[in-house]
Amino acid sequence: MKINVEVECTPEEARRAMGLPDLTPVHDRYVQLMVKAIESHGTPEGFEQMMRSWAPMGEAGMNFWRGLFDAATKKPGS
């Protein structure tokens, strides 16, 4: 027997239903720190150095993020 249950809810409602903590304050603080760091490291080289120190898995992590940014900035069909 196979039973499918479809639940329609917002991500916030799903988080609460599963008993997961609300990490909004942590996320907001992280974003504030990121913006502050970007503003203080105004050069691309400074930003790259900052990201290297924050990236998990060192160079492999940086290559992952670089690939994501490259894919996001590519124009369709190019």
Secondary structure, DSSP 8 states (H G I E B T S, - for coil): ----------HHHHHHHTT----HHHHHHHHHHHHHHHHHS-SHHHHHHHHHHHSTTHHHHHHHHHHHHHHHHS-TT-
